[in-house]
Amino acid sequence: MTAPSPARQRIDALLRAHRLVLFMRGTPDRPEFGASMRAWQALGALGLELGHADVEADPELGVDIENNRAHSPIPRLYLDGKLLASGDNVERMVNTGEVHAALGLPAPERRPPAVRLTAAAAKAFRAIIRNSPRGSVAEVVVDPQYCCSLEIEPRRPDAILAEVDGVPLQFDLASAQRGDGLEIHWQDVERGPSVLFEHPKASVPVPVRAMSPAQAAADARAGKLTIVDIRSRQERASAPLSVPFLHMDDGTHEIRNLPADAPLAVLCERGVRSVHAAQHFHQMGHLDVYYIEGGFEAWSGLANA
């Protein structure tokens, strides 16, 4: 009789130690790939002890699970040593209550959350959904820290639907349970539309701070600060900066890819739009954000003197 492989032994030990086990990509603190993150967050909302293993850190586990059937998608959820769900089906079965039933738990409450859309947000999303493929909805995700995001996605039968001012909002089970009190705003940020969220249980954001043009110029030249110039291409061409900077002509992907703790200072023409843009960057997850006082009008008289 062939002895079990070392990976199989690790799998068996984990399955014996925990009734519920998730084999995932990444760790609970840093889950990778969409399905693993969604599965962990959905299962975490159950409040149960949950064993887990990272198949990225230990690739042999991913091959050896289910008798070497490597094609079975990750994540994989096991209950009492047997495969219960894999891939996107993990989140789906939590949403529908099938995981609750398998665990002997009461069926989850699938009540739509009480959410408010501002008039501008409702009008904007009605137009977006009207011009999207048939069956599209606005999918709202509320994570365990009550940080929110929204995407236009196809309607999913397992999700929870809330109709708000003519806008279909879709939630997974955990997001629906966290969603009460959420307000969704539509504002003109980055010289264009932006979705902003307010949740009563979200941490209070640290206000963005002012920075003088002289300080911004010195820090930028020293490589200690990234300046984001939100002026239009024409404004920048007629009055260029003398230090390195980022712009948003092609979107915000360069800014999003910066480390969360990298200092940012936002520059506009007169120092008004930059306050709103800096607040937006803070809501995107940037932790050290400033607006440059007086905008380029003040900069041209001081920083470029």
Secondary structure, DSSP 8 states (H G I E B T S, - for coil): -----HHHHHHHHHHHH-SEEEEESB-SSSB-SHHHHHHHHHHHTTT---EEEETTTSHHHHHHHHHH-TTS-SSEEEETTEEEEETTHHHHHHHHTHHHHHHT-----------EE-HHHHHHHHHHHHTS-TTEEEEEEE-TT--EEEEEEE--TTSEEEEETTEEEEE-HHHHHH-TT-EEEEEEETTEEEEEEE-TTS------EEE-HHHHHHHHHTTS-EEEE-S-HHHHHHS--SS--B--TT-SHHHHTS-TTS-EEEE-SSSSHHHHHHHHHHHTT-SSEEEETTHHHHHHHHTT-
